[in-house]
Amino acid sequence: MRFILLIIGLGLSALGLYYGAVTGMGLGEALSVAMGIFFILWCTFYEAFRQKGFLKFLKGLFVFGIITLIVYSAGICVFGHMDTVTYTEDYVIVLGAGLNGSEPSEVLERRLEKTVEYM
């Protein structure tokens, strides 16, 4: 059991850190790392978690956190990849890189060209 907890903890921590490094650390990534650390601590102090009392409350809180993380992750997996683009938009916001006087910078010019292709 301790080995399984350790593997889950290391996996969640590594996954959270990886996605945090690639996409930026958000709430989901931070929760994954936190849950991974909790699994590692649970593995380390496994015998103490088997006792009753305050640790039982922490275990219940942990189970609630796991369920919340699973539901949150499932929601992102299901709804996060939906493409709502219809390619009939009336306007597009182009985040630019500035103007040189009244002329667009090279980066902004390329972004504007891509926007024209999109429209």
Disulfide bonds with the S-S distance in Angstrom:
none
